[in-house]
């Protein structure tokens, strides 16, 4: 069974591009560990194709080789924060129309050209980490992602809300992410704890 993790730097997390089997050092590793523990006698092929700095436009550009051609049984997608962040960091704006078109085209191709179960995760930016000015743009894009998830996803994980809930329950922002965007160990485990059970549910359905 082939499970593909797709996204930007949060998924990439320092993976070695010259090693197609390298999973990086992020939430993917913790998710894979949980899956293996749940299914110790099942052979899996885990693939991480997250690329640091990617926006929805970049994911669309590589949808053929990094999604369709890999023909996964399950694909998880976490993309979108750079479509907001780059607007403020390097004056590279992704309009909401382009964002929707890029993401929807990717999802439509997965639906039409593979048998994959699609798990969408919404991007997040932590509050009170110097990036609250990006909130309006991110919220607009999260709303689009939620709408697309209702049409295309087999499962949806609202990470932005989940990180807020963790803050509210007393987990320190810096422990979750030192810059408000890239998760540290606690943030990586938080994502994995949400994602792994969903992946396991689909594994059981497919087996």
Residue, then its C-alpha position, 0 to 999 in steps of 0.5 A: x500500500x502506497x501512502x503519499x505525503x504532499x505539501x510545502x516545508x511543513x511536510x518537507x522538513x529537511x528531507x533529502x531530495x536525493x533519497x526518494x525514501x527519506x521522510x524528513x524530520x517532521x510530522x510525517x515521521x511521527x505519522x508513519x511511526x504510528x501507522x507502522x505500530x497499528x499495522x505491524x504486519x502490513x507492507x507500506x511504501x511511504x513517500x514524502x514529496x513536500x517541497x519547502x517554499x511551495x505554493x499551490x501554483x508549484x504543486x500544480x506544476x508538479x502534479x503529474x510527476x509527484x502525484x498522478x504518476x505515483x498513483x498512491x492509495x492514500x494522499x495527504x495534502x498540506x499546502x497554502x501557507x506560502x500563498x499567504x506568507x510570500x505575499x508579506x515576505x517577498x511581495x509575491x501575491x496569490x490571488x484568491x481566484x488563482x489559489x482556488x483554481x490551482x488547488x481545485x485543479x490538483x484535487x480534480x486530477x487526483x480524483x479523476x486520474x487515481x484511486x487515492x483517498x484524499x486527506x486535506x489538512x488546512x494550513x495554520x499560522x499561530x497567533x501572537x507570533x508576529x504574523x497576525x497581520x497575515x490573518x485576513x489573507x490566510x483566513x480567506x484561503x482557509x475558507x476556500x480549502x474548507x469549501x474544496x474539502x467538502x467537494x473533493x476530500x475523503x477526510x479533512x483536518x482543520x489544523x488551524x483550529x487544532x493549533x488554536x485549541x492547543x494554545x487554549x489548553x495551555x500549550x505554549x506557542x513557542x513549543x508548538x512552533x518557534x516562528x508560528x509557521x514551522x512546527x517544533x516537536x510538539x507541533x509535529x506530534x500534534x499534527x501526527x496525532x490528528x492525521x495518523x488515525x485518519x490514515x489508519x481508518x482508510x487503510x482498514x477500508x482499503x485492505 
